């Protein structure tokens, strides 16, 4: 797994200003640190060498989701999605990134005190850093169903990227790795397949593309939505959102994860059983290639997903 450590001199957005990462620190009693009261996002940016531009992928959609989900914890993020996207572009410009990047917006309860009851002291930050592949295995991943169950919507809503909820993912990932797998697969309390520890899941069976519905405690993924659109528009696949039984994972034709960090990650083994032929399947491979092209500005129909960093800055100066 890629684990990039950002340069402490990287310019970030913190306390409503641009500062070096080394200065963007919080008090040890910060409410979010003690009680998990934060909501984060993840936004990818891809550098296109031939166009010499960096494209942020669906930044407006990510920031809309972030603001909406922060409201679950009554965290206010005053800037509009457009303003937040502009800050992110400015961070890329100030840092001169000419590589693939990952942006991490974080909104959180910022009071420094003891006491679980929240108050109205909110803050947010945005960090952008160079970022490569999340999973290194291009030939497919080994996944395993873990004993930990996906957190229930009536406990901590999984559809929001709430910081405290990710202890669920940490426990699942630790178990999966100790059992020899690359990634975990969660079941819901009712026994249906939910998602991976950090990603959504798709299954190919009988010529259909199938993914668990939002009511099975999944994150309502933006990459997931992108893959559904590509599958329907470019491959004319029938896409079903329905509950998936655990044993279907063992008899399906293909499986793959999707997510901002993981992109499209084919699964070739589940619980030490081969998926299909045990190699990356044709649907997974085609969708991975389509997503790669769409997010790097090589498919005109999906340019609307992208926010150019350098071309956009030049256009702004010209205006």
C-alpha positions, 0 to 999 in steps of 0.5 A, a space after each residue: 500500500 502506498 503511504 506517502 508522508 507529506 513534506 512538513 513545508 507543504 502549504 495547507 489550509 488551516 485556521 482560514 489561512 495558508 500555512 506550512 503543514 508543520 504549523 497546522 497543529 491542534 491541542 491534545 484536548 481537541 474534541 475531535 481527537 478525543 471523541 472522533 467528532 470529525 468528518 473527512 473527504 478524499 479527492 483525487 487529482 491526476 496529472 496528465 503529462 501530455 496536457 501538462 495539467 493536473 485534474 481534480 476529480 469531481 471536486 464539487 461533488 466531493 465538497 457537496 457531500 462533505 458539507 452535507 455529511 458534516 451536518 450530521 454532526 452539526 458541523 458547519 463549513 461556511 464556504 461553498 463547494 465552489 470556494 472550497 474547490 478554489 482553495 484546493 486548486 490554490 493549494 496545488 498551485 502554491 505547492 507546484 504539484 506536477 504529479 498525482 495528488 490526494 486532497 484530504 479535507 477535514 471538518 471537526 469539533 475544535 474545542 479543547 476541553 474534556 466533555 463529550 457534549 459538542 458545542 458550536 466551535 467548528 473548524 476545517 482544514 484541507 491538505 493536498 499531497 502527492 499520492 500514488 497507488 493505494 494498492 500495489 497489486 495490479 494483478 488483483 487483490 486478495 480479500 477476506 470477509 472479517 468477523 467485525 460487522 459494518 457499523 449500523 446507520 442507527 449507531 454511526 452513519 456509514 454514509 458519512 465519512 465520520 472520523 470515529 467510525 473509521 475505528 470499524 475499518 481499522 479493526 477490519 483491516 488489521 484482521 484481514 491483513 493478519 489473515 493474509 488478505 490485502 483488504 477486508 470485506 464487511 458484512 452487515 449485522 443481517 449478514 449481507 455484504 456491505 463494502 470493503 474497509 475503505 471502499 465500495 464493492 461491485 460484483 459481476 454475475 450472469 452478465 450484470 453488474 451488482 453493488 450493495 444499496 445505500 440501505 446496506 450501510 455503505 458509504 455513498 461513494 462518488 467513485 461508485 457513482 462514476 463507475 455505475 455511469 461508465 458501466 451503463 453509458 460506455 459498456 451498456 451493462 445492466 447495473 443492479 443495486 441490491 443486497 448481496 449474500 456472502 456465498 455469492 462472493 464465492 460463485 460470482 464471475 468477477 469482483 472489484 473495489 472502488 473508491 477515491 483512494 483505491 480507484 478500481 481494484 479487481 479482486 481475484 481471491 475471497 476467503 482463499 477461494 478464487 474469484 472466477 478464473 482467479 485472474 482480473 476479469 474483462 469487465 473489471 479490466 475495462 472499467 478500470 481502463 475507462 475510469 483511468 481515461 475519464 479521470 485524466 482528461 482523455 474522454 471528452 464526455 467526462 471532462 465535466 468531472 474534472 477541474 483543471 489546476 493549471 489551465 484554470 489558473 491561466 484562464 483566470 489570469 487572462 480574464 
